[in-house]
Amino acid sequence: MLTKAATPAASAAGAPRRRRAALPLAVGLLTALTLLCLLSAGIGAYDIPLGDVVSSVQHRMGVGGAPLDRVGESVLWNVRLPRVVLALLVGASLGCAGALMQGVFGNPLAEPGVIGISSGAAVGAVASIALGLNFFGNWTVTVCAFVAGLATVLLVYVMSREGGRTEVVTLILTGIAVNAFAGALIGLCVFFADNAQLSQITFWQLGSLAGATWPKVLAVLPCALLGLAVAPFFSRRLDLLALGERPARHLGVDVERLRLVLVLVVALLTAAAVAVAGIITFVGLLVPHLLRMAAGPGHRFLVPGSALGGAVVLVAADLAARTVAAPAELPLGVLTALFGSPFFFWLLRRTRRRQGGWA
């Protein structure tokens, strides 16, 4: 586990400054998200001016504005906006899940993939493709990924529970073992898949929002809204848990119950996101860590702020993925990892130098 090692006086002096940064940071993230959504809706092979995007949205809402021509309306409402909304929901889900995971594990480097949600969902999706399952039509891969992700988390939790308690170290080690087992199952499915299935599996594993539709938005919407609405209510208990398990219990926190509920919330958010977008790495790890550095470790801002930051990152990444190498489209998961990894490594080095090393 990583803990801050040095300069407690400096940290205490910097805490009020970081807390004051929360409100401007939230306003800045909201502004950035609004601008990115408008840009993402307007930019593409068929360019739509931002004023026309706003006008069409106003027209649909019945507050003035005017409709676009037939092609423009179709591109905006059937192609662009479902993709923007899906990016927003998936990014918010992954960002919020990352903040909850880091709070539950007391480790700023934890992410939803640690307990096997992403790899479990990948097994469900890859197996359904390789075995040619089709019992839910076009939704088969999505349903299999969602169910397998949730089942994997429950399996990890049950396997790591002993004597009515679940230790963080045991949970992480069980997650690592299950991740390795899931990797082997995915490799087995890939080995037996034919060329057409291989191409579908590869596309899904790299992450993409290219297949975004309103039905997919509606599929992920209940899980995302439920998880995002429930998560902030646990902020105070996560702050108490950050003091350590024993102090948290003395202060009235039922640690076991809190851990179980939050793991289920994380599973719900992540499994739904992965099921519709494939594997997208680094959002759940990078965003909460950046916000913690900017506004401090308090979960009252960190949990909703990470949802907002995750949405900003994914809408921006999706816009870059489909415009940087147009007319080709870069895999979204590859893009987030390609830029997120070096940036995160730089932040770690910078933080380490300022704090005098990790304990």
Disulfide bonds with the S-S distance in Angstrom:
none
